[in-house]
Amino acid sequence: MAIRGRDFIELQDYSKSELWQILKVAKTLKRKVAQRKILNTMRGKHLALIFEKPSTRTRISFEIAMKSLGGDAFYLGWNELQLGRGETVADSARVMSRYVDGIMARVYKHSTLEELAKYADVPVINGLSDLSHPVQILADLLTIWEKKKRLEGLKLAYVGDGNNVCNSLLVGCSTFGMDVSVACPEGYEPHEKYVQFATKNAAESGSKIQILHEPYEAVKNADIVYTDVFVSMGQDAERQKRLSLFLPKYQVNQELFSAASREAIFMHDLPCHREEEVQSAVIDGDRSAVWDQAENRLHSTRGLLYLLL
């Protein structure tokens, strides 16, 4: 399994065994850090963190993960780069490859990541794009594995906007043999490319993919109930239209959550808009895995960097 030196743009680019390797290394390193064992495997390595879109969890997790391994990471805001002043992505990629050992980019357009990866000579990591959010799903899979002790055979229900997180969940979960039921308003379904990826994966792993419009049908007997914001960054102009379509039908409240398995956990990638996509009683409830999920952004990122760099 040759992971070192590769780009991490899409989960679909990685096999089940390769993704398992990342999760297992993440879990091992999580334990070692908890035992205060010093890790210097990244000594002398540098990671550039490019942010066209601001972040809390992505920035903190990548900086701490890299530094906890003995390396260094530095933040580059879009307006601080020549990228934001007209330099081409290709030229920036060529130059940064001479300085750093890896590039993480959090961008609006997925095509920006693809161009970075095409021209960079070092691994490029997708920290989020308009189409996918693979580093988030690594943390999600690690959390589910810790909570449920397995991945294969579980059912995840996603309720809400068929956005980048939903796209990547479809791919990641189907790779590991998990059933995925997505419930969203008509016209807000996940991207067809990712549905096709998931359908292909499910045929190989023996799982099932459903794209529905009824939340209760999706959530019924689910082991995991997952949601995300109805209005993402950059969609503020659509806010009232979106809320009128999504509320109250697609809110994960206690009534909807009760349709899931009695042992079901609730997940959200954060930040959340309380009382919109989720009731506080659910996200703060005793079956919420959200805070462990957020912590695992650090541990899964550490495992990814360890193997890539």
ChimeraX attribute file (.defattr): number of C-alpha atoms within 10 A of each C-alpha:
attribute: neighborCount
match mode: 1-to-1
recipient: residues
	/A:1	9
	/A:2	8
	/A:3	17
	/A:4	13
	/A:5	15
	/A:6	19
	/A:7	24
	/A:8	22
	/A:9	25
	/A:10	17
	/A:11	24
	/A:12	18
	/A:13	12
	/A:14	17
	/A:15	13
	/A:16	17
	/A:17	12
	/A:18	15
	/A:19	22
	/A:20	16
	/A:21	17
	/A:22	23
	/A:23	24
	/A:24	15
	/A:25	19
	/A:26	26
	/A:27	18
	/A:28	13
	/A:29	20
	/A:30	17
	/A:31	13
	/A:32	13
	/A:33	14
	/A:34	8
	/A:35	9
	/A:36	8
	/A:37	10
	/A:38	11
	/A:39	15
	/A:40	13
	/A:41	14
	/A:42	18
	/A:43	14
	/A:44	11
	/A:45	17
	/A:46	20
	/A:47	26
	/A:48	22
	/A:49	22
	/A:50	21
	/A:51	23
	/A:52	19
	/A:53	16
	/A:54	14
	/A:55	13
	/A:56	9
	/A:57	17
	/A:58	22
	/A:59	21
	/A:60	12
	/A:61	20
	/A:62	27
	/A:63	22
	/A:64	18
	/A:65	24
	/A:66	26
	/A:67	20
	/A:68	18
	/A:69	21
	/A:70	17
	/A:71	19
	/A:72	20
	/A:73	21
	/A:74	14
	/A:75	15
	/A:76	14
	/A:77	15
	/A:78	18
	/A:79	11
	/A:80	12
	/A:81	14
	/A:82	13
	/A:83	17
	/A:84	13
	/A:85	10
	/A:86	8
	/A:87	11
	/A:88	13
	/A:89	20
	/A:90	16
	/A:91	14
	/A:92	16
	/A:93	21
	/A:94	16
	/A:95	13
	/A:96	17
	/A:97	18
	/A:98	11
	/A:99	12
	/A:100	18
	/A:101	20
	/A:102	25
	/A:103	25
	/A:104	26
	/A:105	24
	/A:106	25
	/A:107	20
	/A:108	17
	/A:109	14
	/A:110	16
	/A:111	13
	/A:112	16
	/A:113	24
	/A:114	15
	/A:115	14
	/A:116	25
	/A:117	23
	/A:118	15
	/A:119	17
	/A:120	22
	/A:121	21
	/A:122	24
	/A:123	23
	/A:124	28
	/A:125	25
	/A:126	24
	/A:127	26
	/A:128	27
	/A:129	22
	/A:130	16
	/A:131	22
	/A:132	26
	/A:133	23
	/A:134	26
	/A:135	24
	/A:136	25
	/A:137	25
	/A:138	27
	/A:139	24
	/A:140	27
	/A:141	23
	/A:142	25
	/A:143	24
	/A:144	21
	/A:145	14
	/A:146	13
	/A:147	14
	/A:148	14
	/A:149	10
	/A:150	14
	/A:151	20
	/A:152	17
	/A:153	15
	/A:154	19
	/A:155	27
	/A:156	30
	/A:157	25
	/A:158	29
	/A:159	31
	/A:160	26
	/A:161	27
	/A:162	23
	/A:163	21
	/A:164	20
	/A:165	25
	/A:166	28
	/A:167	24
	/A:168	28
	/A:169	28
	/A:170	30
	/A:171	27
	/A:172	26
	/A:173	25
	/A:174	29
	/A:175	30
	/A:176	25
	/A:177	22
	/A:178	25
	/A:179	26
	/A:180	28
	/A:181	25
	/A:182	28
	/A:183	27
	/A:184	24
	/A:185	19
	/A:186	10
	/A:187	8
	/A:188	16
	/A:189	20
	/A:190	22
	/A:191	16
	/A:192	10
	/A:193	11
	/A:194	20
	/A:195	20
	/A:196	14
	/A:197	19
	/A:198	27
	/A:199	20
	/A:200	15
	/A:201	25
	/A:202	23
	/A:203	14
	/A:204	13
	/A:205	18
	/A:206	15
	/A:207	22
	/A:208	18
	/A:209	23
	/A:210	15
	/A:211	16
	/A:212	17
	/A:213	20
	/A:214	15
	/A:215	24
	/A:216	20
	/A:217	17
	/A:218	25
	/A:219	29
	/A:220	18
	/A:221	21
	/A:222	26
	/A:223	22
	/A:224	25
	/A:225	27
	/A:226	25
	/A:227	26
	/A:228	27
	/A:229	20
	/A:230	24
	/A:231	20
	/A:232	15
	/A:233	10
	/A:234	10
	/A:235	10
	/A:236	11
	/A:237	9
	/A:238	12
	/A:239	13
	/A:240	10
	/A:241	11
	/A:242	17
	/A:243	15
	/A:244	10
	/A:245	15
	/A:246	20
	/A:247	14
	/A:248	13
	/A:249	19
	/A:250	25
	/A:251	24
	/A:252	29
	/A:253	19
	/A:254	15
	/A:255	11
	/A:256	17
	/A:257	25
	/A:258	16
	/A:259	18
	/A:260	24
	/A:261	16
	/A:262	12
	/A:263	11
	/A:264	23
	/A:265	25
	/A:266	24
	/A:267	26
	/A:268	23
	/A:269	20
	/A:270	16
	/A:271	13
	/A:272	17
	/A:273	14
	/A:274	14
	/A:275	15
	/A:276	20
	/A:277	26
	/A:278	24
	/A:279	17
	/A:280	16
	/A:281	14
	/A:282	20
	/A:283	22
	/A:284	13
	/A:285	14
	/A:286	10
	/A:287	15
	/A:288	19
	/A:289	21
	/A:290	21
	/A:291	15
	/A:292	17
	/A:293	24
	/A:294	22
	/A:295	14
	/A:296	23
	/A:297	25
	/A:298	24
	/A:299	27
	/A:300	31
	/A:301	24
	/A:302	28
	/A:303	23
	/A:304	23
	/A:305	21
	/A:306	20
	/A:307	16
	/A:308	21
	/A:309	19
